[in-house]
Amino acid sequence: MKTDRELFERTPVPKALATLAIPTIISQLITMIYNLADTIFIGIADNPSMTAAASLSFMLVFMMNCLSNLFGIGGGSLISRLLGERREEDAGRVASFSFWGSLAVSVVYSVIVAIFMEPMLMLLGATSDSLGFAKDYALWVIVVGAVPTTVAVTMSHLLRSEGHAKEASIGLGMGGVLNIILDPIFMFLILERGNEVKGAAIATLISNVAVLIFFSFVYFRMRGKSVLTVSPRKILPRRAHLLSVFAVGFPSALGSFFVCISGIILNNLASGYSALYGDVPVASIGIAKKIDMLPMNVGMGLCQGMMPLVAYNFASGDFKRMRAFANAARIAGISFAFVCIIVFEIFAPWLVMIFNRDPLTVAMSTDFLRIFCIPVPLMITNFQLSFMFQAIGKGKQSLLLSSLRQGIVNIPLLFVMNYFFGLYGLVFTQLISDCLTTVISVIVYKHTMKSIEKERAIIKADAA
């Protein structure tokens, strides 16, 4: 178990990218499936309030992704760059700091949700019908489960940073499979009818604890053979490295945070139509977005597989290989996105009926899915450019791109589109936001890469 320098430095680009990206994509898809499984099993009850509750609570669950990104993406990017510079001791200190940092912030988040759960869920758009179900889900998955969930995801990011994508993917994939198995057991066998949301939440908690135990075993087995460590004695890295973790991790966390805020605002505005449709708009948005997670998860898997390869080769000075990885990931992601658009546009009604068969929910979810899938190629392009900046340690540029898509551009647009075009205006907002963000992202990327090439030319000239 050691850093595979052959993979980072000499393996053909498509093969190296596939080696890290395919296991990551598989684990992302399994994670997506178990998130969908909750919605599918809850949907069996044909209760839109339960489906809405799971969708609302998932916004708070997604906040844990912000915390794991802060230390997992920030620490992982720096570890890959330090390995490219042959600085293993510093990489180990960054790994320890990232582990303990994610544990600390997840404890704080768990306490905050425990104290302010009801007002937070009401802010998300919970109604009197869905609030009780949403509280059940948040209690088990967040209040009890924030620490194992956040720490496990952070550990998976750190494993990938050293090239151990297979181990990271096995752990997350195992959790997904276990969740799918446990969902019906807790929802329909152990708990009484009416507790389906609570059953799904308990199944998720147990699965996440199992993932943490698995990763703990992997780290224990790697002792002395890897730079990755959780030793408290190495918890403090150099000040410059500490700043670098947050310079990259904070934009990634902020991007996830804005996804949550946008989701909160979207659900809140959609719940404003409850007088006409009940909980159907919120439930329909949740269903459509969960189906639309397929291309997003594949894109994220490609980016996470690409990231350590780009970071390592940037730090080692092999810019040609670095660019090759970025281009290969972009082409693969966009190609898959177009396939998804075709499939979703044709088969939307049948995909929606997997989750819920209420006629109004099916009709509305079908429309929403066909709209949500249109900007997917732009979304993947934005992801790839943002991850590229995170990989090479360009925190300012990454911060800008992370803030734009779901924050600076999308949030104001939600209010504008809702005011002028109503419920369907809300759903079209992401398309407009992604179009604007992609233009800005490409401009920033080209400008930054030109600056890097210029700096590189000056260093070469000075060395000569």
ABEGO torsion letter per residue (X at the ends): XBBBAAAAAABBAAAAAAAAAAAAAAAAAAAAAAAAAAAAAAAAAGBAAAAAAAAAAAAAAAAAAAAAAAAAAAAAAAAAAAAAAGBAAAAAAAAAAAAAAAAAAAAAAAAAAAAAAAAAAAAAGBBAAAAAAAAAAAAAAAAAAAAAAAAAAAAAAAAAAAGBAAAAAAAAAAAAAAAAAAAAAAAAAABBBGAAAAAAAAAAAAAAAAAAAAAAAAAAAABGABABBABAAAABBBAAAAAAAAAAAAAAAAAAAAAAAAAAAAAAAAAAAAAAAEAAAAAAAAAAAAAAAAAAAAAAAAAAAAAAAAAAAAAAGBAAAAAAAAAAAAAAAAAAAAAAAAAAAAAAAAAAAAABABAAAAAAAAAAAAAAAAAAAAAAAAAAAAAAAAAAGBAAAAAAAAAAAABAAAAAAAAAAAAAAEAAAAAAAAAAAAAAAAAAAAAAAAAAAAAAAAAAAAAAAAAX
